[in-house]
Amino acid sequence: MSEKIKYIDASQFEKEVLHGGNVIVDFYSTECPPCEALAAKFEPLSEIFGDDITFIKIFRQENRALAESLGVTSSPTVLFYHNGREIGTRLSGSIKRSELLDNIKLLLPQERFSQLLSAIQPITTYTDILVIGAGPAGLTAGIYAAQAKLKTILVDTQLPGGQVQTTHMVSNYPGFAKPVEGFMLMHYMSEQAKEAGCQFRVAVDVTEINLIKKYIIVDGIETIHAKKIIIASGCSYRELNVPGEYEYKGKGISYCATCDAKYYQDKHVVVIGGGNSAIEESLFIAKFTRHITIVHQFDKLQANREAQEKAFASDKISFMFSHEPRAFIKNDDGSMTVEVENLKTGNRSYITCDGVFIFAGMKPNMVNEDLQNHNGYIITDEFMHTSLPDVFAAGDIRYKPYRQITTAVSDGTIAAITAVRELEEATVAV
Ligand SMILES: Cc1cc2nc3c(=O)[nH]c(=O)nc-3n(C[C@H](O)[C@H](O)[C@H](O)COP(=O)(O)OP(=O)(O)OC[C@H]3O[C@@H](n4cnc5c(N)ncnc54)[C@H](O)[C@@H]3O)c2cc1C
């Protein structure tokens, strides 16, 4: 624990924070994975900047009234104070080192900030197995590799859990008679990986990946060299890049029916898309909503026949074929307006609704041209070998027909067992 960090309670806030000059305050909680991830960055930064800035931690659960009076409602939340005034951007949730540095920069004169920053020594770490991505595939690979007593590091740009983290309920992962919350399932997996001995670097910026020389650089300072690399970076929603989409993401625009359909009980929503996921997810959303308008760019649906038949038979679903969204607008009363263009006539019209779901497909995370791939999805053999020696791929990032938690977990298992065996064989051969 850094000596440069002060632990205070509400009674000391005025003296230590409001009259403390340059101060960074971290409201933390116990049993809070994002708080642990933040601590791994907060402590080293306090060693570097601690003579110029006071680093303070306040236990939120025991100082609730103070937290609430400051509008702090979740842990961790980090606030930056200069002479009693809050400045910069409040940070919460999965906080990156680069975001902390952006705010620290505001507290110090430019020259002093650069001087202290330049004193940071780069770190070099060596590991047997490096796993990029800590979703179901990466965590499983980590569990197998660490249980085989190999040094294993898992790196993720977010907190561990992957896409399942945002999945409301999972009912098809074996071992749970009743549906399990996606968040809890991933909590169990990451605790198991920690227990096995995996080291984590999470909520980090991955600033360089060199698969040929087998190293990555994390947060611009730590170079991790590995004997074997397993890429398990998954995929994410494809965005439309239509005006308003970015601003209202999570505030009226959703990409996840399982997560958000329940908020639209007896409401009208617009679904953008006409492929399998758009139609299957619309059938799920229809269990909650009063009405769904499906806006699709083609003049017929691309979904499988069964899903199409169900959608056409539903009296809750109507279709606007040959239309594309041009803008998403949030109205003063909280409703949304979708501006759409008829691709055949060029005419524009407006649909007012309560929310919008976008299902425009998925895209692979971390496209790497050094690897043989199909539209960015990495091609592997049955042992999860990629086209580069000592580099494996597992989970949704692979080019494969089915993307599920079970298939990701299976890929992670195969990649790790193969990597472990190859390392053991190499040791015996020496
Ligand atoms: C809304 C929704 C509901 C779903 N429901 C189910 C279900 O009920 N049952 C089921 O079986 N499947 C379900 N799935 C599919 C399932 O979530 C995926 O198949 C599974 O999560 C894939 O696991 P993964 O580890 O390959 O990838 P992911 O879960 O995508 O994890 C990849 C991880 O890699 C990290 N990452 C990305 N890029 C980098 C980088 N450059 N450096 C470091 N880290 C990086 C990401 O932050 C992420 O944590 C659902 C998917 C969605 C989107």
Ligand as a Chemical Component Dictionary entry (heavy atoms), coordinates in Angstrom:
data_LIG
# 
_chem_comp.id                   LIG 
_chem_comp.type                 NON-POLYMER 
_chem_comp.pdbx_formal_charge   0 
_chem_comp.three_letter_code    LIG 
# 
loop_
_chem_comp_atom.comp_id 
_chem_comp_atom.atom_id 
_chem_comp_atom.alt_atom_id 
_chem_comp_atom.type_symbol 
_chem_comp_atom.charge 
_chem_comp_atom.model_Cartn_x 
_chem_comp_atom.model_Cartn_y 
_chem_comp_atom.model_Cartn_z 
_chem_comp_atom.pdbx_ordinal 
LIG C1  C1  C 0 -26.727 -9.262  -25.751 1  
LIG C2  C2  C 0 -26.066 -10.597 -25.830 2  
LIG C3  C3  C 0 -26.661 -11.679 -25.217 3  
LIG C4  C4  C 0 -26.057 -12.932 -25.284 4  
LIG N1  N1  N 0 -26.653 -13.969 -24.643 5  
LIG C5  C5  C 0 -26.066 -15.181 -24.665 6  
LIG C6  C6  C 0 -26.655 -16.282 -23.980 7  
LIG O1  O1  O 0 -27.715 -16.151 -23.341 8  
LIG N2  N2  N 0 -25.997 -17.467 -24.031 9  
LIG C7  C7  C 0 -24.830 -17.655 -24.722 10 
LIG O2  O2  O 0 -24.277 -18.742 -24.707 11 
LIG N3  N3  N 0 -24.255 -16.617 -25.384 12 
LIG C8  C8  C 0 -24.851 -15.404 -25.382 13 
LIG N4  N4  N 0 -24.268 -14.365 -26.052 14 
LIG C9  C9  C 0 -23.012 -14.601 -26.790 15 
LIG C10 C10 C 0 -21.827 -14.621 -25.823 16 
LIG O3  O3  O 0 -21.883 -13.471 -25.004 17 
LIG C11 C11 C 0 -20.511 -14.659 -26.587 18 
LIG O4  O4  O 0 -20.505 -15.745 -27.480 19 
LIG C12 C12 C 0 -19.318 -14.781 -25.625 20 
LIG O5  O5  O 0 -19.304 -13.725 -24.708 21 
LIG C13 C13 C 0 -17.993 -14.795 -26.384 22 
LIG O6  O6  O 0 -16.955 -14.832 -25.463 23 
LIG P1  P1  P 0 -15.483 -14.294 -25.847 24 
LIG O7  O7  O 0 -14.662 -14.489 -24.630 25 
LIG O8  O8  O 0 -15.046 -14.899 -27.097 26 
LIG O9  O9  O 0 -15.662 -12.766 -26.182 27 
LIG P2  P2  P 0 -16.244 -11.532 -25.335 28 
LIG O10 O10 O 0 -17.270 -11.977 -24.368 29 
LIG O11 O11 O 0 -16.620 -10.540 -26.363 30 
LIG O12 O12 O 0 -14.975 -10.998 -24.521 31 
LIG C14 C14 C 0 -13.908 -10.388 -25.183 32 
LIG C15 C15 C 0 -13.111 -9.545  -24.209 33 
LIG O13 O13 O 0 -11.953 -9.020  -24.894 34 
LIG C16 C16 C 0 -11.750 -7.658  -24.524 35 
LIG N5  N5  N 0 -11.009 -6.976  -25.587 36 
LIG C17 C17 C 0 -11.443 -6.558  -26.795 37 
LIG N6  N6  N 0 -10.437 -5.987  -27.491 38 
LIG C18 C18 C 0 -9.328  -6.045  -26.708 39 
LIG C19 C19 C 0 -7.972  -5.621  -26.857 40 
LIG N7  N7  N 0 -7.534  -5.012  -27.959 41 
LIG N8  N8  N 0 -7.125  -5.830  -25.843 42 
LIG C20 C20 C 0 -7.523  -6.435  -24.698 43 
LIG N9  N9  N 0 -8.807  -6.855  -24.503 44 
LIG C21 C21 C 0 -9.699  -6.670  -25.489 45 
LIG C22 C22 C 0 -13.161 -7.130  -24.337 46 
LIG O14 O14 O 0 -13.154 -5.973  -23.490 47 
LIG C23 C23 C 0 -13.879 -8.318  -23.701 48 
LIG O15 O15 O 0 -13.825 -8.288  -22.294 49 
LIG C24 C24 C 0 -24.838 -13.098 -25.987 50 
LIG C25 C25 C 0 -24.237 -11.998 -26.596 51 
LIG C26 C26 C 0 -24.840 -10.759 -26.512 52 
LIG C27 C27 C 0 -24.181 -9.593  -27.164 53 
# 
loop_
_chem_comp_bond.comp_id 
_chem_comp_bond.atom_id_1 
_chem_comp_bond.atom_id_2 
_chem_comp_bond.value_order 
_chem_comp_bond.pdbx_ordinal 
LIG C1  C2  SING 1  
LIG C2  C3  SING 2  
LIG C2  C26 DOUB 3  
LIG C3  C4  DOUB 4  
LIG C4  N1  SING 5  
LIG C4  C24 SING 6  
LIG N1  C5  DOUB 7  
LIG C5  C6  SING 8  
LIG C5  C8  SING 9  
LIG C6  O1  DOUB 10 
LIG C6  N2  SING 11 
LIG N2  C7  SING 12 
LIG C7  O2  DOUB 13 
LIG C7  N3  SING 14 
LIG N3  C8  DOUB 15 
LIG C8  N4  SING 16 
LIG N4  C9  SING 17 
LIG N4  C24 SING 18 
LIG C9  C10 SING 19 
LIG C10 O3  SING 20 
LIG C10 C11 SING 21 
LIG C11 O4  SING 22 
LIG C11 C12 SING 23 
LIG C12 O5  SING 24 
LIG C12 C13 SING 25 
LIG C13 O6  SING 26 
LIG O6  P1  SING 27 
LIG P1  O7  DOUB 28 
LIG P1  O8  SING 29 
LIG P1  O9  SING 30 
LIG O9  P2  SING 31 
LIG P2  O10 DOUB 32 
LIG P2  O11 SING 33 
LIG P2  O12 SING 34 
LIG O12 C14 SING 35 
LIG C14 C15 SING 36 
LIG C15 O13 SING 37 
LIG C15 C23 SING 38 
LIG O13 C16 SING 39 
LIG C16 N5  SING 40 
LIG C16 C22 SING 41 
LIG N5  C17 SING 42 
LIG N5  C21 SING 43 
LIG C17 N6  DOUB 44 
LIG N6  C18 SING 45 
LIG C18 C19 SING 46 
LIG C18 C21 DOUB 47 
LIG C19 N7  SING 48 
LIG C19 N8  DOUB 49 
LIG N8  C20 SING 50 
LIG C20 N9  DOUB 51 
LIG N9  C21 SING 52 
LIG C22 O14 SING 53 
LIG C22 C23 SING 54 
LIG C23 O15 SING 55 
LIG C24 C25 DOUB 56 
LIG C25 C26 SING 57 
LIG C26 C27 SING 58 
# 
